[in-house]
Amino acid sequence: CVKSGAPAYPVFTGRRESRRPSCKKPVDLVDPSITWEEALKYFKSKGLGILDLATLLGTLSLSFILNL
């Protein structure tokens, strides 16, 4: 349930009855020093767009500023 009007998308958390991840694929993480253009290209390759990228970066920036 999103009450703030911000974009939302489902997050699949895997099997809840297991203590280990059910996914055997390696995690696909990007280097934190990539450029804005590279980040947008990566997001687009995952079916996401500029709004998704801005939402994530804004959330991370706020949590850093507020020490959350």
PDB file of N, CA, C, O and CB in Angstrom:
ATOM      1  N   CYS A   1       0.836  -1.175   0.000  1.00  0.00           N
ATOM      2  CA  CYS A   1       0.000   0.000   0.000  1.00  0.00           C
ATOM      3  C   CYS A   1       0.890   1.251   0.000  1.00  0.00           C
ATOM      4  O   CYS A   1       1.715   1.432   0.896  1.00  0.00           O
ATOM      5  CB  CYS A   1      -0.957  -0.009   1.220  1.00  0.00           C
ATOM      6  N   VAL A   2       0.718   2.096  -0.997  1.00  0.00           N
ATOM      7  CA  VAL A   2       1.509   3.321  -1.095  1.00  0.00           C
ATOM      8  C   VAL A   2       0.595   4.494  -0.797  1.00  0.00           C
ATOM      9  O   VAL A   2      -0.387   4.720  -1.504  1.00  0.00           O
ATOM     10  CB  VAL A   2       2.171   3.468  -2.505  1.00  0.00           C
ATOM     11  N   LYS A   3       0.914   5.233   0.241  1.00  0.00           N
ATOM     12  CA  LYS A   3       0.074   6.365   0.641  1.00  0.00           C
ATOM     13  C   LYS A   3       0.658   7.697   0.219  1.00  0.00           C
ATOM     14  O   LYS A   3      -0.048   8.705   0.215  1.00  0.00           O
ATOM     15  CB  LYS A   3      -0.130   6.357   2.134  1.00  0.00           C
ATOM     16  N   SER A   4       1.929   7.724  -0.135  1.00  0.00           N
ATOM     17  CA  SER A   4       2.571   8.996  -0.447  1.00  0.00           C
ATOM     18  C   SER A   4       2.393   9.415  -1.894  1.00  0.00           C
ATOM     19  O   SER A   4       2.715  10.549  -2.248  1.00  0.00           O
ATOM     20  CB  SER A   4       4.027   8.919  -0.131  1.00  0.00           C
ATOM     21  N   GLY A   5       1.886   8.521  -2.741  1.00  0.00           N
ATOM     22  CA  GLY A   5       1.735   8.833  -4.149  1.00  0.00           C
ATOM     23  C   GLY A   5       2.986   8.520  -4.950  1.00  0.00           C
ATOM     24  O   GLY A   5       3.020   8.752  -6.159  1.00  0.00           O
ATOM     25  N   ALA A   6       4.015   7.996  -4.296  1.00  0.00           N
ATOM     26  CA  ALA A   6       5.254   7.632  -4.979  1.00  0.00           C
ATOM     27  C   ALA A   6       5.047   6.361  -5.797  1.00  0.00           C
ATOM     28  O   ALA A   6       4.149   5.575  -5.496  1.00  0.00           O
ATOM     29  CB  ALA A   6       6.401   7.439  -3.962  1.00  0.00           C
ATOM     30  N   PRO A   7       5.860   6.151  -6.821  1.00  0.00           N
ATOM     31  CA  PRO A   7       5.715   4.937  -7.615  1.00  0.00           C
ATOM     32  C   PRO A   7       5.980   3.701  -6.762  1.00  0.00           C
ATOM     33  O   PRO A   7       6.754   3.747  -5.807  1.00  0.00           O
ATOM     34  CB  PRO A   7       6.666   4.966  -8.819  1.00  0.00           C
ATOM     35  N   ALA A   8       5.335   2.611  -7.115  1.00  0.00           N
ATOM     36  CA  ALA A   8       5.483   1.360  -6.374  1.00  0.00           C
ATOM     37  C   ALA A   8       5.656   0.209  -7.346  1.00  0.00           C
ATOM     38  O   ALA A   8       5.186   0.264  -8.482  1.00  0.00           O
ATOM     39  CB  ALA A   8       4.267   1.114  -5.454  1.00  0.00           C
ATOM     40  N   TYR A   9       6.329  -0.827  -6.895  1.00  0.00           N
ATOM     41  CA  TYR A   9       6.483  -2.037  -7.685  1.00  0.00           C
ATOM     42  C   TYR A   9       6.650  -3.203  -6.727  1.00  0.00           C
ATOM     43  O   TYR A   9       7.142  -3.019  -5.614  1.00  0.00           O
ATOM     44  CB  TYR A   9       7.693  -1.930  -8.665  1.00  0.00           C
ATOM     45  N   PRO A  10       6.246  -4.413  -7.142  1.00  0.00           N
ATOM     46  CA  PRO A  10       6.348  -5.567  -6.243  1.00  0.00           C
ATOM     47  C   PRO A  10       7.804  -5.964  -6.029  1.00  0.00           C
ATOM     48  O   PRO A  10       8.625  -5.872  -6.942  1.00  0.00           O
ATOM     49  CB  PRO A  10       5.554  -6.758  -6.803  1.00  0.00           C
ATOM     50  N   VAL A  11       8.111  -6.402  -4.826  1.00  0.00           N
ATOM     51  CA  VAL A  11       9.435  -6.901  -4.501  1.00  0.00           C
ATOM     52  C   VAL A  11       9.281  -8.354  -4.084  1.00  0.00           C
ATOM     53  O   VAL A  11       8.649  -8.659  -3.073  1.00  0.00           O
ATOM     54  CB  VAL A  11      10.117  -6.048  -3.376  1.00  0.00           C
ATOM     55  N   PHE A  12       9.859  -9.234  -4.863  1.00  0.00           N
ATOM     56  CA  PHE A  12       9.745 -10.654  -4.586  1.00  0.00           C
ATOM     57  C   PHE A  12      10.793 -11.042  -3.551  1.00  0.00           C
ATOM     58  O   PHE A  12      11.984 -10.807  -3.754  1.00  0.00           O
ATOM     59  CB  PHE A  12       9.906 -11.489  -5.882  1.00  0.00           C
ATOM     60  N   THR A  13      10.360 -11.630  -2.454  1.00  0.00           N
ATOM     61  CA  THR A  13      11.256 -11.911  -1.343  1.00  0.00           C
ATOM     62  C   THR A  13      11.647 -13.378  -1.235  1.00  0.00           C
ATOM     63  O   THR A  13      12.386 -13.740  -0.320  1.00  0.00           O
ATOM     64  CB  THR A  13      10.622 -11.473  -0.067  1.00  0.00           C
ATOM     65  N   GLY A  14      11.186 -14.216  -2.119  1.00  0.00           N
ATOM     66  CA  GLY A  14      11.567 -15.627  -2.067  1.00  0.00           C
ATOM     67  C   GLY A  14      10.707 -16.414  -1.101  1.00  0.00           C
ATOM     68  O   GLY A  14       9.659 -15.950  -0.653  1.00  0.00           O
ATOM     69  N   ARG A  15      11.164 -17.604  -0.790  1.00  0.00           N
ATOM     70  CA  ARG A  15      10.414 -18.488   0.100  1.00  0.00           C
ATOM     71  C   ARG A  15      10.544 -18.019   1.533  1.00  0.00           C
ATOM     72  O   ARG A  15      11.651 -17.782   2.017  1.00  0.00           O
ATOM     73  CB  ARG A  15      10.899 -19.939  -0.031  1.00  0.00           C
ATOM     74  N   ARG A  16       9.432 -17.884   2.206  1.00  0.00           N
ATOM     75  CA  ARG A  16       9.448 -17.387   3.569  1.00  0.00           C
ATOM     76  C   ARG A  16       9.764 -18.474   4.596  1.00  0.00           C
ATOM     77  O   ARG A  16      10.145 -18.155   5.722  1.00  0.00           O
ATOM     78  CB  ARG A  16       8.126 -16.758   3.890  1.00  0.00           C
ATOM     79  N   GLU A  17       9.617 -19.742   4.237  1.00  0.00           N
ATOM     80  CA  GLU A  17       9.854 -20.799   5.209  1.00  0.00           C
ATOM     81  C   GLU A  17      11.306 -21.277   5.199  1.00  0.00           C
ATOM     82  O   GLU A  17      11.640 -22.230   5.903  1.00  0.00           O
ATOM     83  CB  GLU A  17       8.928 -21.966   4.938  1.00  0.00           C
ATOM     84  N   SER A  18      12.152 -20.651   4.438  1.00  0.00           N
ATOM     85  CA  SER A  18      13.547 -21.049   4.334  1.00  0.00           C
ATOM     86  C   SER A  18      14.471 -20.002   4.936  1.00  0.00           C
ATOM     87  O   SER A  18      14.183 -18.807   4.877  1.00  0.00           O
ATOM     88  CB  SER A  18      13.917 -21.295   2.885  1.00  0.00           C
ATOM     89  N   ARG A  19      15.567 -20.441   5.509  1.00  0.00           N
ATOM     90  CA  ARG A  19      16.560 -19.517   6.043  1.00  0.00           C
ATOM     91  C   ARG A  19      17.635 -19.191   5.018  1.00  0.00           C
ATOM     92  O   ARG A  19      18.471 -18.318   5.250  1.00  0.00           O
ATOM     93  CB  ARG A  19      17.196 -20.097   7.293  1.00  0.00           C
ATOM     94  N   ARG A  20      17.620 -19.886   3.886  1.00  0.00           N
ATOM     95  CA  ARG A  20      18.584 -19.635   2.819  1.00  0.00           C
ATOM     96  C   ARG A  20      17.850 -19.165   1.577  1.00  0.00           C
ATOM     97  O   ARG A  20      16.698 -19.544   1.368  1.00  0.00           O
ATOM     98  CB  ARG A  20      19.418 -20.900   2.512  1.00  0.00           C
ATOM     99  N   PRO A  21      18.486 -18.352   0.751  1.00  0.00           N
ATOM    100  CA  PRO A  21      17.827 -17.898  -0.476  1.00  0.00           C
ATOM    101  C   PRO A  21      17.528 -19.069  -1.403  1.00  0.00           C
ATOM    102  O   PRO A  21      18.322 -20.003  -1.517  1.00  0.00           O
ATOM    103  CB  PRO A  21      18.697 -16.864  -1.201  1.00  0.00           C
ATOM    104  N   SER A  22      16.383 -19.010  -2.059  1.00  0.00           N
ATOM    105  CA  SER A  22      16.013 -20.078  -2.976  1.00  0.00           C
ATOM    106  C   SER A  22      16.611 -19.854  -4.365  1.00  0.00           C
ATOM    107  O   SER A  22      16.594 -20.762  -5.196  1.00  0.00           O
ATOM    108  CB  SER A  22      14.495 -20.188  -3.069  1.00  0.00           C
ATOM    109  N   CYS A  23      17.123 -18.689  -4.617  1.00  0.00           N
ATOM    110  CA  CYS A  23      17.677 -18.353  -5.924  1.00  0.00           C
ATOM    111  C   CYS A  23      19.151 -18.749  -5.983  1.00  0.00           C
ATOM    112  O   CYS A  23      19.928 -18.387  -5.100  1.00  0.00           O
ATOM    113  CB  CYS A  23      17.508 -16.843  -6.218  1.00  0.00           C
ATOM    114  N   LYS A  24      19.524 -19.472  -6.991  1.00  0.00           N
ATOM    115  CA  LYS A  24      20.915 -19.906  -7.138  1.00  0.00           C
ATOM    116  C   LYS A  24      21.717 -18.987  -8.050  1.00  0.00           C
ATOM    117  O   LYS A  24      22.932 -19.147  -8.168  1.00  0.00           O
ATOM    118  CB  LYS A  24      20.962 -21.321  -7.675  1.00  0.00           C
ATOM    119  N   LYS A  25      21.054 -18.019  -8.702  1.00  0.00           N
ATOM    120  CA  LYS A  25      21.756 -17.116  -9.614  1.00  0.00           C
ATOM    121  C   LYS A  25      22.593 -16.114  -8.827  1.00  0.00           C
ATOM    122  O   LYS A  25      22.208 -15.715  -7.728  1.00  0.00           O
ATOM    123  CB  LYS A  25      20.755 -16.378 -10.527  1.00  0.00           C
ATOM    124  N   PRO A  26      23.739 -15.701  -9.381  1.00  0.00           N
ATOM    125  CA  PRO A  26      24.532 -14.671  -8.699  1.00  0.00           C
ATOM    126  C   PRO A  26      23.792 -13.326  -8.710  1.00  0.00           C
ATOM    127  O   PRO A  26      23.000 -13.053  -9.612  1.00  0.00           O
ATOM    128  CB  PRO A  26      25.923 -14.524  -9.371  1.00  0.00           C
ATOM    129  N   VAL A  27      24.053 -12.511  -7.722  1.00  0.00           N
ATOM    130  CA  VAL A  27      23.430 -11.195  -7.620  1.00  0.00           C
ATOM    131  C   VAL A  27      24.087 -10.261  -8.624  1.00  0.00           C
ATOM    132  O   VAL A  27      25.312 -10.218  -8.735  1.00  0.00           O
ATOM    133  CB  VAL A  27      23.546 -10.627  -6.176  1.00  0.00           C
ATOM    134  N   ASP A  28      23.271  -9.518  -9.349  1.00  0.00           N
ATOM    135  CA  ASP A  28      23.757  -8.597 -10.378  1.00  0.00           C
ATOM    136  C   ASP A  28      23.822  -7.190  -9.806  1.00  0.00           C
ATOM    137  O   ASP A  28      22.844  -6.445  -9.859  1.00  0.00           O
ATOM    138  CB  ASP A  28      22.848  -8.635 -11.634  1.00  0.00           C
ATOM    139  N   LEU A  29      24.986  -6.825  -9.257  1.00  0.00           N
ATOM    140  CA  LEU A  29      25.166  -5.494  -8.694  1.00  0.00           C
ATOM    141  C   LEU A  29      26.087  -4.678  -9.593  1.00  0.00           C
ATOM    142  O   LEU A  29      27.000  -5.215 -10.220  1.00  0.00           O
ATOM    143  CB  LEU A  29      25.737  -5.577  -7.259  1.00  0.00           C
ATOM    144  N   VAL A  30      25.836  -3.389  -9.646  1.00  0.00           N
ATOM    145  CA  VAL A  30      26.676  -2.513 -10.460  1.00  0.00           C
ATOM    146  C   VAL A  30      27.690  -1.801  -9.576  1.00  0.00           C
ATOM    147  O   VAL A  30      27.509  -1.697  -8.362  1.00  0.00           O
ATOM    148  CB  VAL A  30      25.816  -1.487 -11.230  1.00  0.00           C
ATOM    149  N   ASP A  31      28.742  -1.321 -10.188  1.00  0.00           N
ATOM    150  CA  ASP A  31      29.772  -0.574  -9.481  1.00  0.00           C
ATOM    151  C   ASP A  31      29.185   0.762  -9.015  1.00  0.00           C
ATOM    152  O   ASP A  31      28.507   1.428  -9.797  1.00  0.00           O
ATOM    153  CB  ASP A  31      31.021  -0.349 -10.389  1.00  0.00           C
ATOM    154  N   PRO A  32      29.422   1.167  -7.779  1.00  0.00           N
ATOM    155  CA  PRO A  32      28.841   2.424  -7.292  1.00  0.00           C
ATOM    156  C   PRO A  32      29.400   3.679  -7.957  1.00  0.00           C
ATOM    157  O   PRO A  32      28.852   4.765  -7.768  1.00  0.00           O
ATOM    158  CB  PRO A  32      29.053   2.525  -5.820  1.00  0.00           C
ATOM    159  N   SER A  33      30.470   3.556  -8.724  1.00  0.00           N
ATOM    160  CA  SER A  33      31.057   4.744  -9.355  1.00  0.00           C
ATOM    161  C   SER A  33      30.652   4.903 -10.821  1.00  0.00           C
ATOM    162  O   SER A  33      31.298   5.648 -11.558  1.00  0.00           O
ATOM    163  CB  SER A  33      32.567   4.683  -9.255  1.00  0.00           C
ATOM    164  N   ILE A  34      29.589   4.211 -11.256  1.00  0.00           N
ATOM    165  CA  ILE A  34      29.160   4.349 -12.649  1.00  0.00           C
ATOM    166  C   ILE A  34      28.567   5.733 -12.882  1.00  0.00           C
ATOM    167  O   ILE A  34      28.140   6.407 -11.944  1.00  0.00           O
ATOM    168  CB  ILE A  34      28.133   3.256 -13.016  1.00  0.00           C
ATOM    169  N   THR A  35      28.548   6.141 -14.136  1.00  0.00           N
ATOM    170  CA  THR A  35      27.999   7.446 -14.488  1.00  0.00           C
ATOM    171  C   THR A  35      26.476   7.394 -14.504  1.00  0.00           C
ATOM    172  O   THR A  35      25.872   6.322 -14.473  1.00  0.00           O
ATOM    173  CB  THR A  35      28.534   7.907 -15.856  1.00  0.00           C
ATOM    174  N   TRP A  36      25.870   8.581 -14.553  1.00  0.00           N
ATOM    175  CA  TRP A  36      24.409   8.682 -14.640  1.00  0.00           C
ATOM    176  C   TRP A  36      23.893   7.941 -15.879  1.00  0.00           C
ATOM    177  O   TRP A  36      22.899   7.218 -15.808  1.00  0.00           O
ATOM    178  CB  TRP A  36      23.968  10.170 -14.681  1.00  0.00           C
ATOM    179  N   GLU A  37      24.573   8.126 -17.006  1.00  0.00           N
ATOM    180  CA  GLU A  37      24.162   7.480 -18.254  1.00  0.00           C
ATOM    181  C   GLU A  37      24.251   5.954 -18.138  1.00  0.00           C
ATOM    182  O   GLU A  37      23.366   5.242 -18.613  1.00  0.00           O
ATOM    183  CB  GLU A  37      25.033   7.975 -19.424  1.00  0.00           C
ATOM    184  N   GLU A  38      25.312   5.458 -17.512  1.00  0.00           N
ATOM    185  CA  GLU A  38      25.458   4.009 -17.323  1.00  0.00           C
ATOM    186  C   GLU A  38      24.385   3.466 -16.384  1.00  0.00           C
ATOM    187  O   GLU A  38      23.855   2.378 -16.604  1.00  0.00           O
ATOM    188  CB  GLU A  38      26.852   3.678 -16.771  1.00  0.00           C
ATOM    189  N   ALA A  39      24.069   4.226 -15.340  1.00  0.00           N
ATOM    190  CA  ALA A  39      23.031   3.809 -14.401  1.00  0.00           C
ATOM    191  C   ALA A  39      21.674   3.734 -15.096  1.00  0.00           C
ATOM    192  O   ALA A  39      20.923   2.778 -14.900  1.00  0.00           O
ATOM    193  CB  ALA A  39      22.964   4.775 -13.206  1.00  0.00           C
ATOM    194  N   LEU A  40      21.361   4.741 -15.906  1.00  0.00           N
ATOM    195  CA  LEU A  40      20.089   4.740 -16.626  1.00  0.00           C
ATOM    196  C   LEU A  40      20.034   3.585 -17.620  1.00  0.00           C
ATOM    197  O   LEU A  40      18.997   2.935 -17.754  1.00  0.00           O
ATOM    198  CB  LEU A  40      19.880   6.077 -17.354  1.00  0.00           C
ATOM    199  N   LYS A  41      21.121   3.327 -18.306  1.00  0.00           N
ATOM    200  CA  LYS A  41      21.184   2.199 -19.244  1.00  0.00           C
ATOM    201  C   LYS A  41      20.950   0.879 -18.507  1.00  0.00           C
ATOM    202  O   LYS A  41      20.231   0.011 -19.000  1.00  0.00           O
ATOM    203  CB  LYS A  41      22.551   2.170 -19.974  1.00  0.00           C
ATOM    204  N   TYR A  42      21.555   0.728 -17.329  1.00  0.00           N
ATOM    205  CA  TYR A  42      21.374  -0.481 -16.523  1.00  0.00           C
ATOM    206  C   TYR A  42      19.914  -0.627 -16.098  1.00  0.00           C
ATOM    207  O   TYR A  42      19.342  -1.711 -16.208  1.00  0.00           O
ATOM    208  CB  TYR A  42      22.290  -0.448 -15.282  1.00  0.00           C
ATOM    209  N   PHE A  43      19.310   0.458 -15.613  1.00  0.00           N
ATOM    210  CA  PHE A  43      17.909   0.401 -15.197  1.00  0.00           C
ATOM    211  C   PHE A  43      17.007   0.037 -16.370  1.00  0.00           C
ATOM    212  O   PHE A  43      16.091  -0.773 -16.226  1.00  0.00           O
ATOM    213  CB  PHE A  43      17.474   1.741 -14.594  1.00  0.00           C
ATOM    214  N   LYS A  44      17.264   0.633 -17.522  1.00  0.00           N
ATOM    215  CA  LYS A  44      16.450   0.323 -18.704  1.00  0.00           C
ATOM    216  C   LYS A  44      16.588  -1.146 -19.100  1.00  0.00           C
ATOM    217  O   LYS A  44      15.624  -1.749 -19.571  1.00  0.00           O
ATOM    218  CB  LYS A  44      16.853   1.224 -19.882  1.00  0.00           C
ATOM    219  N   SER A  45      17.774  -1.727 -18.915  1.00  0.00           N
ATOM    220  CA  SER A  45      17.978  -3.143 -19.240  1.00  0.00           C
ATOM    221  C   SER A  45      17.167  -4.048 -18.324  1.00  0.00           C
ATOM    222  O   SER A  45      16.917  -5.207 -18.655  1.00  0.00           O
ATOM    223  CB  SER A  45      19.460  -3.503 -19.144  1.00  0.00           C
ATOM    224  N   LYS A  46      16.755  -3.520 -17.167  1.00  0.00           N
ATOM    225  CA  LYS A  46      15.938  -4.273 -16.208  1.00  0.00           C
ATOM    226  C   LYS A  46      14.457  -3.931 -16.338  1.00  0.00           C
ATOM    227  O   LYS A  46      13.642  -4.376 -15.529  1.00  0.00           O
ATOM    228  CB  LYS A  46      16.408  -3.996 -14.780  1.00  0.00           C
ATOM    229  N   GLY A  47      14.105  -3.140 -17.358  1.00  0.00           N
ATOM    230  CA  GLY A  47      12.702  -2.778 -17.559  1.00  0.00           C
ATOM    231  C   GLY A  47      12.257  -1.598 -16.711  1.00  0.00           C
ATOM    232  O   GLY A  47      11.057  -1.361 -16.570  1.00  0.00           O
ATOM    233  N   LEU A  48      13.192  -0.860 -16.148  1.00  0.00           N
ATOM    234  CA  LEU A  48      12.879   0.296 -15.324  1.00  0.00           C
ATOM    235  C   LEU A  48      13.238   1.562 -16.079  1.00  0.00           C
ATOM    236  O   LEU A  48      13.891   1.497 -17.120  1.00  0.00           O
ATOM    237  CB  LEU A  48      13.623   0.234 -13.974  1.00  0.00           C
ATOM    238  N   GLY A  49      12.826   2.702 -15.574  1.00  0.00           N
ATOM    239  CA  GLY A  49      13.070   3.950 -16.284  1.00  0.00           C
ATOM    240  C   GLY A  49      13.698   5.013 -15.407  1.00  0.00           C
ATOM    241  O   GLY A  49      14.170   4.747 -14.302  1.00  0.00           O
ATOM    242  N   ILE A  50      13.687   6.225 -15.936  1.00  0.00           N
ATOM    243  CA  ILE A  50      14.332   7.338 -15.251  1.00  0.00           C
ATOM    244  C   ILE A  50      13.630   7.674 -13.933  1.00  0.00           C
ATOM    245  O   ILE A  50      14.292   8.082 -12.979  1.00  0.00           O
ATOM    246  CB  ILE A  50      14.355   8.564 -16.157  1.00  0.00           C
ATOM    247  N   LEU A  51      12.319   7.514 -13.859  1.00  0.00           N
ATOM    248  CA  LEU A  51      11.597   7.776 -12.611  1.00  0.00           C
ATOM    249  C   LEU A  51      12.012   6.778 -11.535  1.00  0.00           C
ATOM    250  O   LEU A  51      12.168   7.147 -10.371  1.00  0.00           O
ATOM    251  CB  LEU A  51      10.071   7.709 -12.841  1.00  0.00           C
ATOM    252  N   ASP A  52      12.192   5.520 -11.918  1.00  0.00           N
ATOM    253  CA  ASP A  52      12.642   4.501 -10.974  1.00  0.00           C
ATOM    254  C   ASP A  52      14.045   4.818 -10.454  1.00  0.00           C
ATOM    255  O   ASP A  52      14.315   4.695  -9.260  1.00  0.00           O
ATOM    256  CB  ASP A  52      12.623   3.114 -11.635  1.00  0.00           C
ATOM    257  N   LEU A  53      14.922   5.223 -11.351  1.00  0.00           N
ATOM    258  CA  LEU A  53      16.290   5.573 -10.974  1.00  0.00           C
ATOM    259  C   LEU A  53      16.294   6.780 -10.036  1.00  0.00           C
ATOM    260  O   LEU A  53      16.991   6.778  -9.022  1.00  0.00           O
ATOM    261  CB  LEU A  53      17.139   5.865 -12.229  1.00  0.00           C
ATOM    262  N   ALA A  54      15.524   7.800 -10.371  1.00  0.00           N
ATOM    263  CA  ALA A  54      15.460   8.998  -9.529  1.00  0.00           C
ATOM    264  C   ALA A  54      14.869   8.680  -8.158  1.00  0.00           C
ATOM    265  O   ALA A  54      15.318   9.223  -7.149  1.00  0.00           O
ATOM    266  CB  ALA A  54      14.631  10.090 -10.215  1.00  0.00           C
ATOM    267  N   THR A  55      13.871   7.811  -8.115  1.00  0.00           N
ATOM    268  CA  THR A  55      13.261   7.414  -6.839  1.00  0.00           C
ATOM    269  C   THR A  55      14.273   6.696  -5.964  1.00  0.00           C
ATOM    270  O   THR A  55      14.392   7.000  -4.777  1.00  0.00           O
ATOM    271  CB  THR A  55      12.036   6.513  -7.078  1.00  0.00           C
ATOM    272  N   LEU A  56      14.992   5.761  -6.526  1.00  0.00           N
ATOM    273  CA  LEU A  56      15.989   5.019  -5.758  1.00  0.00           C
ATOM    274  C   LEU A  56      17.105   5.937  -5.266  1.00  0.00           C
ATOM    275  O   LEU A  56      17.479   5.887  -4.095  1.00  0.00           O
ATOM    276  CB  LEU A  56      16.576   3.888  -6.605  1.00  0.00           C
ATOM    277  N   LEU A  57      17.636   6.774  -6.154  1.00  0.00           N
ATOM    278  CA  LEU A  57      18.722   7.667  -5.759  1.00  0.00           C
ATOM    279  C   LEU A  57      18.263   8.677  -4.718  1.00  0.00           C
ATOM    280  O   LEU A  57      19.006   8.991  -3.789  1.00  0.00           O
ATOM    281  CB  LEU A  57      19.278   8.391  -6.977  1.00  0.00           C
ATOM    282  N   GLY A  58      17.052   9.187  -4.864  1.00  0.00           N
ATOM    283  CA  GLY A  58      16.519  10.127  -3.885  1.00  0.00           C
ATOM    284  C   GLY A  58      16.343   9.487  -2.526  1.00  0.00           C
ATOM    285  O   GLY A  58      16.650  10.102  -1.504  1.00  0.00           O
ATOM    286  N   THR A  59      15.853   8.261  -2.500  1.00  0.00           N
ATOM    287  CA  THR A  59      15.671   7.536  -1.248  1.00  0.00           C
ATOM    288  C   THR A  59      17.001   7.267  -0.570  1.00  0.00           C
ATOM    289  O   THR A  59      17.142   7.444   0.640  1.00  0.00           O
ATOM    290  CB  THR A  59      14.939   6.227  -1.495  1.00  0.00           C
ATOM    291  N   LEU A  60      17.971   6.840  -1.359  1.00  0.00           N
ATOM    292  CA  LEU A  60      19.292   6.570  -0.790  1.00  0.00           C
ATOM    293  C   LEU A  60      19.943   7.849  -0.270  1.00  0.00           C
ATOM    294  O   LEU A  60      20.588   7.839   0.779  1.00  0.00           O
ATOM    295  CB  LEU A  60      20.197   5.910  -1.836  1.00  0.00           C
ATOM    296  N   SER A  61      19.775   8.949  -1.002  1.00  0.00           N
ATOM    297  CA  SER A  61      20.345  10.228  -0.561  1.00  0.00           C
ATOM    298  C   SER A  61      19.715  10.695   0.741  1.00  0.00           C
ATOM    299  O   SER A  61      20.416  11.148   1.646  1.00  0.00           O
ATOM    300  CB  SER A  61      20.159  11.298  -1.640  1.00  0.00           C
ATOM    301  N   LEU A  62      18.396  10.586   0.840  1.00  0.00           N
ATOM    302  CA  LEU A  62      17.718  11.005   2.062  1.00  0.00           C
ATOM    303  C   LEU A  62      18.124  10.143   3.252  1.00  0.00           C
ATOM    304  O   LEU A  62      18.347  10.660   4.347  1.00  0.00           O
ATOM    305  CB  LEU A  62      16.209  10.949   1.870  1.00  0.00           C
ATOM    306  N   SER A  63      18.221   8.831   3.043  1.00  0.00           N
ATOM    307  CA  SER A  63      18.608   7.962   4.149  1.00  0.00           C
ATOM    308  C   SER A  63      20.029   8.266   4.598  1.00  0.00           C
ATOM    309  O   SER A  63      20.334   8.160   5.786  1.00  0.00           O
ATOM    310  CB  SER A  63      18.483   6.490   3.746  1.00  0.00           C
ATOM    311  N   PHE A  64      20.910   8.646   3.663  1.00  0.00           N
ATOM    312  CA  PHE A  64      22.274   9.015   4.023  1.00  0.00           C
ATOM    313  C   PHE A  64      22.282  10.336   4.809  1.00  0.00           C
ATOM    314  O   PHE A  64      22.965  10.456   5.827  1.00  0.00           O
ATOM    315  CB  PHE A  64      23.151   9.134   2.754  1.00  0.00           C
ATOM    316  N   ILE A  65      21.535  11.298   4.337  1.00  0.00           N
ATOM    317  CA  ILE A  65      21.490  12.611   4.986  1.00  0.00           C
ATOM    318  C   ILE A  65      20.887  12.506   6.386  1.00  0.00           C
ATOM    319  O   ILE A  65      21.372  13.140   7.323  1.00  0.00           O
ATOM    320  CB  ILE A  65      20.681  13.605   4.134  1.00  0.00           C
ATOM    321  N   LEU A  66      19.820  11.698   6.526  1.00  0.00           N
ATOM    322  CA  LEU A  66      19.136  11.570   7.805  1.00  0.00           C
ATOM    323  C   LEU A  66      19.738  10.490   8.703  1.00  0.00           C
ATOM    324  O   LEU A  66      19.248  10.251   9.807  1.00  0.00           O
ATOM    325  CB  LEU A  66      17.684  11.273   7.571  1.00  0.00           C
ATOM    326  N   ASN A  67      20.800   9.841   8.229  1.00  0.00           N
ATOM    327  CA  ASN A  67      21.476   8.768   8.976  1.00  0.00           C
ATOM    328  C   ASN A  67      20.522   7.649   9.353  1.00  0.00           C
ATOM    329  O   ASN A  67      20.520   7.198  10.499  1.00  0.00           O
ATOM    330  CB  ASN A  67      22.124   9.326  10.234  1.00  0.00           C
ATOM    331  N   LEU A  68      19.711   7.194   8.406  1.00  0.00           N
ATOM    332  CA  LEU A  68      18.768   6.103   8.678  1.00  0.00           C
ATOM    333  C   LEU A  68      19.403   4.762   8.410  1.00  0.00           C
ATOM    334  O   LEU A  68      18.759   3.727   8.583  1.00  0.00           O
ATOM    335  CB  LEU A  68      17.505   6.255   7.836  1.00  0.00           C
TER     336      LEU A  68
END
